[in-house]
């Protein structure tokens, strides 16, 4: 397995079909017990709405740069409207079907000091007649996708899944299912099915020994009419099992913060990697790495290509490869990070020849927030600023070197003639929380500072490392050559 497949993530073309829901979180502190009943009083300080269920699966695919569509059922209510708006912000092509007589499924959680105090579920099961509405919608759009992923939470949206799978297979699509029913034949025809260990046992699987697990898994595969099973086994990792092969993947996390949504991440990553051209074994290996990342986060989180690249580099013990986010995707990745509450730091420069001063400066900038964006002057801009003999290294090579630094999350070019070789327009597009500039500038002299300050951000000036400059490096190299 290598990192090159991560450059093909846009090739993944997936339609998610299943039980969508709105996840709502009330956050607050707890300081006393209610006088009305022996329950804690939570003083709510913030409210957060997120895409849940099958919608969270689609969100995971979108955050991995896959092209994703979503079919599901919602009610004609405020929660349904909120969910639609969230999906639009997540760049998900959602085509949700409204059922007037039933509410949008919503799970409402009260969180205090990172602990869930109570969960309130608002739901009524959808019937098969409602599921058939999705079947019709599936028939209408199936030619637009290569992979069909069914996310079953047993809320009724997939009551007609047998007909849906038949439509998908007749259209030549690869079908994956995250199951909920104990009778796995409900998903007959699927190429991959991803039960967790408890679901596996409820379906008749035997996990008393490794041999019993393998034999019973193969029996279930044969009886249910699916091609392969990816069994998620908590601290024991994962196993990919077919009628003739079995591959085991050890767990990739040392400390678990929250397993919420981990199953969504697994099947989303598996499908995206298959869509990017990976073999099934390599795609499962990547899904296992993604699970290790996501369970170390709080709540139903997602994984980015950058995180997978870093994790894979550690896993392969540093092959020298790394993932460089395509320039056209950087703004979308930044937006995803903002939605996750991450603090964005921005700096800019030519970075023609990377030296120790740059490395220290970028590390200091990254330490101020969660993610560091580097605006990089394009080649024409450097030539205008530094002379016709510059840059020494072209844009793509400079970007590759910068993106390989642990401190740098994203690199994005700027420097059109009409922008006067400043990153002001780029900064306005990003709206970072912190703008960092190196040198002895006054804040009012820094391009983009006015925009950042007007949006409640901060501007920081860092000193350069004495004796380190690209010009000095070039001068010394030329003297040595002569």
C-alpha positions in Angstrom: 0.0 0.0 0.0 1.2 3.5 -0.8 0.0 7.1 -0.6 -0.4 7.5 -4.4 -4.1 6.3 -4.2 -4.9 9.3 -2.0 -4.3 11.5 -5.0 -7.3 9.7 -6.7 -9.9 10.4 -4.1 -12.0 12.5 -6.4 -12.5 9.4 -8.5 -14.7 7.9 -5.8 -18.3 8.4 -6.9 -20.7 7.2 -4.1 -24.4 7.3 -3.4 -25.3 6.8 0.2 -28.8 5.5 0.9 -30.2 5.1 4.4 -31.6 6.4 7.6 -30.6 10.1 7.9 -31.0 12.0 11.1 -30.2 15.2 12.9 -27.7 15.0 15.8 -28.3 17.9 18.2 -25.9 18.7 21.1 -26.5 21.1 24.0 -23.2 21.9 25.7 -23.0 23.4 29.2 -21.6 23.3 32.7 -23.1 21.5 35.6 -22.8 23.1 39.0 -25.7 21.9 41.1 -28.5 19.3 41.5 -32.0 20.3 40.6 -34.3 21.0 43.6 -37.2 19.4 41.6 -35.6 16.0 41.1 -32.2 14.3 41.8 -30.8 15.3 38.4 -28.0 17.7 37.4 -28.8 21.1 36.2 -26.9 21.9 33.0 -26.6 25.6 32.1 -26.6 25.5 28.3 -23.8 27.6 26.7 -23.9 26.4 23.1 -26.0 24.4 20.7 -24.6 22.3 17.9 -26.4 20.6 15.0 -24.7 17.8 13.0 -25.6 15.4 10.2 -26.3 12.0 11.8 -26.8 8.4 10.7 -26.5 7.9 6.9 -25.9 11.6 6.6 -22.8 11.3 8.7 -21.6 8.5 6.4 -22.0 10.9 3.5 -20.2 13.6 5.4 -17.2 11.3 6.0 -17.0 10.6 2.3 -17.2 14.3 1.4 -14.4 15.1 3.9 -12.3 12.5 2.1 -12.8 14.4 -1.2 -15.1 11.7 -2.6 -18.0 12.8 -4.8 -21.1 11.8 -2.8 -24.9 11.9 -3.1 -27.4 11.1 -0.4 -30.9 9.6 -0.4 -33.0 9.5 2.8 -36.3 10.3 4.4 -37.1 13.4 6.4 -40.3 15.0 7.8 -41.8 18.3 6.9 -40.4 20.1 9.9 -37.7 22.4 11.2 -35.3 19.6 11.9 -35.5 18.4 8.3 -34.8 21.9 7.1 -31.8 22.2 9.4 -30.4 18.8 8.1 -30.8 19.9 4.5 -28.9 23.2 5.2 -26.1 21.3 7.0 -25.7 18.9 4.0 -25.5 21.8 1.6 -22.7 23.3 3.7 -20.9 20.0 3.6 -20.9 19.8 -0.2 -23.2 16.8 -0.2 -25.6 16.3 -3.1 -28.6 15.4 -0.9 -31.9 14.4 -2.5 -34.0 13.8 0.7 -37.6 12.7 0.3 -40.1 14.4 2.6 -42.8 12.4 4.4 -45.4 14.8 5.6 -46.9 12.6 8.3 -43.7 11.7 10.2 -41.0 13.7 11.9 -37.4 13.9 10.9 -35.4 11.5 13.1 -33.5 13.6 15.6 -31.2 12.6 18.5 -30.8 15.3 21.1 -27.9 15.1 23.6 -27.1 17.2 26.6 -23.3 17.3 27.2 -21.5 18.6 30.3 -17.8 18.3 31.0 -17.4 15.9 28.0 -20.0 13.6 29.5 -23.4 12.8 28.0 -26.1 13.6 30.7 -29.1 12.5 28.7 -30.2 11.7 25.2 -33.7 12.5 23.8 -34.8 10.6 20.6 -37.5 12.1 18.4 -38.5 9.5 15.9 -41.3 7.4 14.4 -40.4 4.5 12.1 -40.9 4.9 8.4 -42.9 2.2 6.6 -42.1 0.2 3.5 -44.4 2.5 1.5 -42.1 5.3 2.4 -39.0 3.3 1.6 -40.3 2.6 -1.9 -40.2 6.4 -2.5 -36.4 6.0 -2.1 -36.3 3.0 -4.4 -37.9 5.1 -7.1 -35.4 7.9 -6.5 -32.6 5.4 -6.6 -33.7 4.2 -10.0 -33.7 7.8 -11.3 -30.1 8.6 -10.2 -28.2 5.3 -10.1 -26.4 5.9 -13.4 -24.6 8.9 -11.8 -22.7 6.7 -9.3 -20.3 3.8 -9.3 -20.7 2.7 -5.6 -24.0 2.4 -3.7 -23.6 2.4 0.1 -26.6 1.4 2.3 -26.4 2.7 5.9 -29.0 0.9 7.9 -30.1 2.1 11.4 -33.3 0.1 11.3 -35.5 3.3 11.1 -37.4 2.1 8.1 -35.8 4.0 5.2 -34.3 0.7 4.0 -37.4 -1.5 4.4 -37.3 -2.0 0.6 -33.5 -2.7 0.5 -33.9 -6.0 -1.4 -35.4 -4.2 -4.3 -32.7 -1.4 -4.0 -29.8 -3.9 -4.1 -31.3 -5.7 -7.1 -31.5 -2.4 -9.0 -27.9 -1.5 -8.0 -26.5 -4.9 -9.1 -28.5 -5.0 -12.4 -26.9 -1.6 -13.1 -23.4 -3.1 -12.4 -22.7 -1.1 -9.2 -20.6 -2.2 -6.3 -22.8 -2.4 -3.2 -21.7 -2.0 0.4 -24.0 -2.3 3.5 -23.5 -1.2 7.1 -26.2 -3.6 8.5 -28.6 -3.5 11.4 -30.8 -6.5 10.8 -29.8 -9.8 12.5 -30.8 -11.7 9.4 -28.0 -10.9 7.0 -29.9 -12.4 4.1 -31.9 -9.1 4.2 -28.8 -7.7 2.3 -28.5 -10.5 -0.2 -26.4 -9.5 -3.3 -24.2 -7.0 -1.4 -20.5 -7.0 -2.3 -19.4 -6.0 1.2 -21.1 -6.0 4.5 -19.6 -4.4 7.7 -21.1 -5.7 10.9 -19.6 -5.0 14.3 -18.9 -7.8 16.7 -22.2 -7.6 18.5 -24.1 -7.5 15.2 -22.1 -10.5 14.0 -23.0 -12.5 17.1 -26.7 -11.6 16.8 -26.6 -12.8 13.2 -25.4 -16.2 14.4 -21.7 -15.7 14.3 -19.4 -17.5 16.8 -16.5 -15.5 18.2 -15.3 -17.9 20.9 -12.1 -18.8 18.9 -10.5 -17.4 15.8 -11.2 -20.6 13.9 -14.9 -20.5 15.0 -15.1 -16.9 14.0 -13.7 -17.5 10.5 -15.9 -20.6 9.9 -19.1 -19.0 11.1 -18.4 -15.8 9.1 -17.9 -17.8 6.0 -21.1 -19.7 6.7 -23.0 -16.4 7.1 -21.5 -15.1 3.9 -22.7 -18.2 2.0 -26.1 -18.3 3.6 -26.8 -14.6 3.3 -25.6 -14.3 -0.3 -23.0 -11.6 0.2 -19.5 -11.6 -1.2 -17.4 -10.4 1.6 -17.6 -9.4 5.3 -15.6 -6.7 7.0 -16.0 -7.5 10.7 -15.1 -4.6 13.1 -13.8 -6.1 16.3 -13.2 -3.1 18.7 -9.8 -3.5 20.4 -9.1 -6.5 18.2 -9.1 -4.5 15.1 -10.8 -5.7 11.9 -11.0 -8.8 9.8 -11.8 -9.0 6.0 -13.3 -12.4 5.3 -14.4 -14.0 2.1 -15.2 -17.6 1.2 -11.6 -18.3 0.6 -9.5 -15.5 2.2 -9.1 -13.8 5.6 -7.0 -10.8 6.5 -6.6 -9.4 10.0 -5.8 -5.8 10.8 -4.8 -4.9 14.4 -6.4 -1.9 16.1 -4.5 1.4 15.4 -5.3 3.4 18.5 -3.8 3.5 22.0 -6.4 5.7 23.7 -10.1 5.7 22.9 -12.0 9.0 23.5 -15.3 8.2 21.8 -16.5 5.4 19.5 -19.5 7.4 18.3 -19.7 7.2 14.5 -16.7 5.0 14.1 -18.7 2.5 12.1 -19.8 5.3 9.8 -16.1 6.3 9.2 -15.1 2.7 8.5 -17.6 2.0 5.7 -17.2 5.5 4.3 -13.4 5.2 4.1 -13.6 1.6 2.7 -16.0 2.8 0.0 -14.0 5.9 -0.9 -10.7 4.0 -1.1 -12.3 1.3 -3.3 -13.6 4.2 -5.5 -10.0 5.6 -5.6 -8.8 2.4 -7.1 -7.4 0.5 -4.1 -7.7 -3.3 -3.7 -10.1 -4.5 -1.1 -7.3 -5.5 1.3 -5.6 -2.1 1.0 -8.9 -0.2 1.3 -9.7 -2.1 4.5 -6.2 -1.3 5.8 -6.9 2.4 5.2 -10.4 2.1 6.9 -8.6 0.5 9.9 -6.3 3.5 10.1 -9.2 5.9 9.8 -11.0 4.2 12.7 -7.9 4.6 14.8 -7.9 8.3 14.2 -11.6 8.9 14.6 -12.1 7.1 18.0 -9.4 9.4 19.4 -11.8 12.3 18.8 -14.9 13.4 20.7 -18.3 12.9 19.1 -19.2 11.7 15.6 -16.0 13.0 13.9 -14.5 12.6 10.4 -11.1 11.9 9.0 -9.3 14.1 6.4 -6.9 12.9 3.7 -4.1 14.8 5.5 -4.7 12.9 8.7 -4.7 9.6 6.8 -1.5 10.5 5.0 0.2 11.3 8.3 -1.1 8.1 10.0 -0.1 6.0 7.0 3.4 7.5 7.0 3.8 6.4 10.6 2.3 3.0 9.9 4.7 2.4 7.0 7.5 3.8 9.0 8.1 6.8 6.8 8.4 5.8 3.1 9.3 9.3 2.0 5.9 9.8 0.4 3.3 12.3 1.6 0.0 13.5 0.6 -0.2 17.0 -0.8 -3.8 18.5 -0.9 -4.6 19.6 -4.4 -4.7 23.4 -4.5 -8.3 23.4 -5.7 -9.4 21.5 -2.6 -7.7 23.6 0.1 -10.5 26.1 0.6 -13.0 23.3 1.1 -10.8 21.5 3.6 -10.3 24.7 5.5 -14.1 25.1 5.7 -14.5 21.5 7.0 -11.9 22.2 9.7 -13.8 25.4 10.7 -17.0 23.4 11.0 -15.1 21.1 13.4 -14.2 24.1 15.6 -10.5 24.1 14.6 -8.5 27.4 14.8 -7.0 28.4 11.5 -3.6 30.1 11.2 -2.4 31.7 8.0 1.0 32.9 6.9 2.5 33.5 3.5 5.8 33.8 1.6 7.9 32.7 -1.3 9.7 29.9 0.4 12.0 29.5 -2.6 14.7 27.6 -0.8 13.6 26.2 2.6 16.0 26.8 5.4 16.2 26.5 9.2 14.6 30.0 9.7 11.6 28.9 7.7 11.2 25.7 9.6 11.3 27.4 13.0 9.0 30.2 11.9 6.4 27.8 10.5 6.5 25.7 13.7 5.9 28.8 15.8 3.0 29.8 13.6 1.4 26.3 13.8 1.7 26.4 17.6 -0.8 29.3 17.7 -3.7 27.2 16.4 -4.9 23.9 15.2 -4.2 24.2 11.4 -1.6 26.1 9.5 -2.3 27.4 5.9 0.7 28.7 3.9 -0.1 31.1 1.1 2.7 30.6 -1.5 3.7 33.2 -4.1 3.4 31.7 -7.6 6.3 31.7 -9.9 5.4 34.9 -11.8 4.9 36.8 -8.6 8.3 35.8 -7.3 9.9 36.9 -10.6 8.3 40.3 -10.2 9.4 40.6 -6.6 12.8 39.0 -6.7 14.0 39.3 -10.3 13.9 37.3 -13.4 16.4 34.6 -12.1 13.9 33.6 -9.4 12.4 31.4 -8.3 15.1 28.8 -8.0 12.4 26.1 -7.4 9.0 26.1 -9.3 5.7 26.3 -7.5 4.8 22.6 -7.4 8.2 21.7 -6.0 8.1 24.4 -3.3 4.6 23.3 -2.4 5.7 19.7 -2.1 8.5 20.5 0.2 6.3 22.8 2.4 3.5 20.3 2.7 6.0 17.6 3.9 6.6 19.6 7.0 4.7 18.4 10.1 3.8 22.0 10.9 2.1 22.7 7.5 -1.4 21.5 6.9 -2.2 23.2 3.6 -0.4 25.1 0.8 -2.3 27.3 -1.6 -0.8 29.7 -4.2 -1.5 33.4 -4.8 0.1 36.2 -6.8 -2.0 37.3 -9.7 -0.9 40.6 -11.3 -4.2 42.3 -10.3 -3.6 41.3 -6.7 -0.4 43.3 -6.6 1.5 40.2 -5.4 -0.2 40.3 -2.0 -2.4 37.6 -0.3 -5.1 40.0 0.7 -7.8 38.4 -1.5 -6.8 34.9 -0.4 -6.9 35.9 3.2 -10.4 37.4 2.6 -11.5 34.0 1.2 -10.1 32.0 4.1 -10.8 34.4 7.0 -8.3 32.8 9.3 -8.5 33.1 13.1 -4.8 34.2 13.2 -2.7 35.9 10.6 1.1 35.6 11.1 3.8 37.6 9.4 7.5 37.4 9.9 9.8 40.4 10.2 9.4 43.8 11.9 6.2 44.9 10.3 3.6 47.0 12.0 0.1 45.4 12.0 -1.4 48.1 9.7 1.3 47.4 7.1 0.4 43.7 6.8 -1.8 42.7 3.8 -5.1 41.2 4.9 -4.7 42.4 8.5 -7.7 44.7 8.3 -9.9 41.8 7.2 -8.8 39.5 9.9 -9.2 42.1 12.7 -12.6 43.1 11.4 -13.8 39.5 11.8 -12.6 39.2 15.4 -9.2 37.5 14.5 -5.8 38.4 15.6 -2.5 39.4 13.8 0.9 38.3 15.1 4.4 39.3 14.0 7.2 36.8 14.5 10.9 37.6 14.3 13.1 35.8 11.8 16.1 33.6 12.8 19.2 35.8 12.5 21.5 35.0 9.6 18.9 32.9 7.8 17.5 34.1 4.5 17.0 32.6 1.0 19.0 35.4 -0.5 22.0 34.5 1.7 21.7 30.8 0.8 21.7 31.6 -2.9 24.6 34.0 -2.5 26.7 31.5 -0.6 25.9 28.8 -3.2 27.0 31.0 -6.1 30.2 31.9 -4.3 30.9 28.3 -3.6 30.3 27.4 -7.3 32.6 30.1 -8.5 
